[in-house]
């Protein structure tokens, strides 16, 4: 199942993921309450397969800004990857409730529903 993670930055290419993590840690040391930084930070460990670390960042983002559609989408992806389909579906719905035109969240929801045999 191919799902789309969005919200990363160009320097989050595979070759520079560790560099990106260092950068995010430095920024969060200065501004720990930046929802956008937490949302983007989550992309780096997700790219490394460290899904639990990504989930921590997405949840932190949502604790700061519960209406962060990208974090809901990316958290849904991470949860789906762990097999937590029900919670993933909830987060895709949350992303779409915030932004009904969020194509990636819609596509990810459809893919997760289809792969789980739901409609």
C-alpha positions as a Python dict, from the first residue, in 0.01 Angstrom:
ca = {
    (1, 'X'): (0, 0, 0),
    (2, 'X'): (152, 334, -106),
    (3, 'X'): (56, 627, 114),
    (4, 'X'): (167, 986, 76),
    (5, 'X'): (351, 1172, 352),
    (6, 'X'): (352, 1545, 306),
    (7, 'X'): (486, 1834, 504),
    (8, 'X'): (857, 1757, 469),
    (9, 'X'): (1116, 2001, 347),
    (10, 'X'): (1355, 1962, 54),
    (11, 'X'): (1647, 1883, 289),
    (12, 'X'): (1455, 1583, 415),
    (13, 'X'): (1591, 1381, 126),
    (14, 'X'): (1714, 1038, 232),
    (15, 'X'): (2076, 1147, 227),
    (16, 'X'): (2010, 1438, 462),
    (17, 'X'): (1758, 1291, 707),
    (18, 'X'): (2002, 1291, 999),
    (19, 'X'): (2094, 1650, 919),
    (20, 'X'): (1725, 1742, 918),
    (21, 'X'): (1672, 1574, 1257),
    (22, 'X'): (1959, 1775, 1403),
    (23, 'X'): (1810, 2094, 1258),
    (24, 'X'): (1464, 2020, 1401),
    (25, 'X'): (1612, 1947, 1744),
    (26, 'X'): (1797, 2279, 1737),
    (27, 'X'): (1485, 2470, 1637),
    (28, 'X'): (1273, 2297, 1903),
    (29, 'X'): (1531, 2382, 2168),
    (30, 'X'): (1458, 2747, 2089),
    (31, 'X'): (1085, 2716, 2016),
    (32, 'X'): (940, 2393, 2162),
    (33, 'X'): (582, 2503, 2095),
    (34, 'X'): (604, 2523, 1716),
    (35, 'X'): (338, 2289, 1581),
    (36, 'X'): (477, 2318, 1229),
    (37, 'X'): (826, 2217, 1338),
    (38, 'X'): (690, 1911, 1521),
    (39, 'X'): (482, 1819, 1216),
    (40, 'X'): (783, 1846, 986),
    (41, 'X'): (1013, 1679, 1238),
    (42, 'X'): (787, 1373, 1233),
    (43, 'X'): (863, 1320, 865),
    (44, 'X'): (1235, 1256, 928),
    (45, 'X'): (1205, 954, 1160),
    (46, 'X'): (918, 824, 946),
    (47, 'X'): (1155, 821, 649),
    (48, 'X'): (1401, 621, 860),
    (49, 'X'): (1133, 369, 959),
    (50, 'X'): (1126, 499, 1317),
    (51, 'X'): (748, 516, 1326),
    (52, 'X'): (716, 550, 1703),
    (53, 'X'): (942, 858, 1696),
    (54, 'X'): (734, 1005, 1412),
    (55, 'X'): (413, 942, 1606),
    (56, 'X'): (554, 1127, 1908),
    (57, 'X'): (622, 1434, 1693),
    (58, 'X'): (281, 1428, 1521),
    (59, 'X'): (101, 1390, 1855),
    (60, 'X'): (304, 1677, 2001),
    (61, 'X'): (209, 1892, 1703),
    (62, 'X'): (-158, 1809, 1755),
    (63, 'X'): (-137, 1885, 2127),
    (64, 'X'): (-21, 2235, 2029),
    (65, 'X'): (-254, 2275, 1730),
    (66, 'X'): (-538, 2020, 1709),
    (67, 'X'): (-639, 2166, 1371),
    (68, 'X'): (-312, 2083, 1193),
    (69, 'X'): (-445, 1885, 898),
    (70, 'X'): (-102, 1771, 776),
    (71, 'X'): (-15, 1627, 1118),
    (72, 'X'): (-348, 1440, 1125),
    (73, 'X'): (-275, 1298, 780),
    (74, 'X'): (81, 1199, 864),
    (75, 'X'): (-21, 1053, 1201),
    (76, 'X'): (-285, 852, 1017),
    (77, 'X'): (-14, 718, 785),
    (78, 'X'): (212, 622, 1073),
    (79, 'X'): (-71, 453, 1261),
    (80, 'X'): (-184, 266, 950),
    (81, 'X'): (173, 146, 906),
    (82, 'X'): (155, -1, 1256),
    (83, 'X'): (-177, -168, 1179),
    (84, 'X'): (-378, 70, 1396),
    (85, 'X'): (-638, 114, 1125),
    (86, 'X'): (-925, 252, 1334),
    (87, 'X'): (-719, 537, 1480),
    (88, 'X'): (-562, 603, 1139),
    (89, 'X'): (-907, 638, 984),
    (90, 'X'): (-1005, 880, 1260),
    (91, 'X'): (-705, 1101, 1185),
    (92, 'X'): (-772, 1100, 809),
    (93, 'X'): (-1130, 1206, 885),
    (94, 'X'): (-999, 1476, 1118),
    (95, 'X'): (-769, 1608, 845),
    (96, 'X'): (-1060, 1617, 602),
    (97, 'X'): (-1286, 1790, 855),
    (98, 'X'): (-1024, 2064, 879),
    (99, 'X'): (-963, 2082, 504),
    (100, 'X'): (-1221, 1905, 288),
    (101, 'X'): (-1002, 1965, -20),
    (102, 'X'): (-701, 1781, 127),
    (103, 'X'): (-643, 1536, -159),
    (104, 'X'): (-366, 1337, 10),
    (105, 'X'): (-576, 1276, 322),
    (106, 'X'): (-869, 1170, 105),
    (107, 'X'): (-653, 934, -101),
    (108, 'X'): (-489, 789, 210),
    (109, 'X'): (-829, 732, 370),
    (110, 'X'): (-956, 554, 59),
    (111, 'X'): (-644, 335, 41),
    (112, 'X'): (-660, 239, 409),
    (113, 'X'): (-1032, 163, 388),
    (114, 'X'): (-980, -47, 77),
    (115, 'X'): (-683, -236, 218),
    (116, 'X'): (-879, -313, 535),
    (117, 'X'): (-1183, -433, 340),
    (118, 'X'): (-1399, -139, 445),
    (119, 'X'): (-1592, 107, 235),
}
